[in-house]
């Protein structure tokens, strides 16, 4: 006898995908909330500041504000306030763009780079701890599946 008899209704694929989305959202919100709290408690910082510093860390030459907001997928206004505070804290510098009086590039200072690396090491430990129940082969597989979802979503945007 089969595991599903002929009288058991088959769930539409859309329901399975909806359930997947809700579980991803719940897990993401839980992890993000925990990371926000740990950044606040341990470093006195915010997740948006961490994200800005991470983007600048990946681009040692620095980024224009429009490039930074594009990488982070937020408005220029959101990024500007964060960069202003990072500049005031000595973690970021603004450098004028030759030939464009209105534009500048934001770049981590050496102190900013050192602080980000300290925070990033803790962030990596926290994520590892929060996802410790997911065995590495399953984590790699899930990452691959989510890459497929991202590629599919990006194709739909164009």
N, C-alpha and C positions, 0 to 999 in steps of 0.2 A: 504494500500500500504506500502511496506517495505521501510526503510530509504535508502537502496541501491538497485537500480534497476538492472536488469540483464545486462544492457549495461555498467554499471560502472565497470571499470577494478579493480580487487582486487590487492592491493599492496602485493608484496611478503614479507614474514616474514623477510627476510634478509634486506629489505629496512627499516622496522620499527626498527630493531636492529641497523642498521647503524645510523639512525637518533638519536636513544637513545645514542649511543656511542658519536656522535658529540655533543649532548647537555650536556652530562656528562663532556666531555673534556672542552667545553666552560665554563661551570659553575666552574669546578675545576681550570682552568687557571685564571679566574676572581678572585676567592676567594684567591688563592695562591698569586697572584700579590698584592692584597690588604693586605694580612698578611705580605708579605715581606716588603712592604712599611711601614706599621705600626711598625713592629719590628725595622726597620732601624731608623725611626723618633723618636719613643718613647724610645727605649733602645739602640740605636746605635749598633745593632747586626744584624745577618743574619738568615734566615730560616734554613740553614744547621747547624749553631751553636746551634740554638734552638733545632733542631732535635737530635743532638748528646747529648745535655744536657738532653733532655727528655728520651732518651734511658738509659743514665746513672742513671737518677733519678729512673727509674723503677727497676733498678738492684743495690740495695744499696751495694752489695758486689763488684760491679764494673764489667767491661767486658774486655776481651782481645780484641785487635784491630780486629782480625778476627771475633770475636763474634759481635762486634759493627758494623763492615761493613756488616755482614750478616743480622743483625736486620734492618739496614737502607737500605740494598740492593744497596750499592755503593762500590767502590773499596777501598782497604786498603789505597791506596795513598791519596784519597780524605779525608778519616777520619783522617789520620795521621796529615795532615796540620791543620785541625780544632782543633784536640786535642792539638797540639803544641801551638796554640794561646790561647786555654783555660787554659793550664798549665801556660803560661806566664802571663795570667791575674789573676792567683791564684784561678781559678774556678774548676780546675781539678788537680788531682795528678796522677802520674804514680808509680805503685808499682811493683817490680820485682816478677816474678812467681818462687817460690822455685823449684829448679831442672831443670829450663829451662832458661839458661843465656840470650837467645834472646827475650824471651817473657815478657810482662808486662801487668798489668791490669790497666785500666783507671777508676778512681772513682771521683765523685764530692767531693769537699771540703765542709765544712759547709757553707762557703761563696757562693760556687757554687750552693749548694742546696737551699739556701735562695734566690739567684738571679733567679734561674730557677722557683721557686714557685711564685715569683713576676711576672715574664714574663708569666708563664702559666695561672695565674689568668686573666691577660689582654688578652691573646690569647683566652681563653674561652669566655670572654665578647665579643670580636670582632667577633668570629664565631657565637655566639648567635645573635649578631646584624646583621651580614651578611645574616643569614638564618631566620631572624625573620618572614618572610612571610610564612614560612613552619610551619604549625600547628604541635604541638608535636605528635599527633597520626600519622600524615602523615610522619613526620620525622622518627618515630620508624619503620613504615612500609617500607619506602624507605631504611632505614639502613638494615632491614631484607632481603629485595630483593637484595641489594648490597652484603650482606654476602653470599647469594646463588651464585651470580656471582663469588665472590672470591673463594668459595669452588670449583666451576666448573673449574675455571682457574687453581687452584692448582692441581686438578685431571689430567688436560691435561698436566701439566708440568712433571708429574711422569710417 
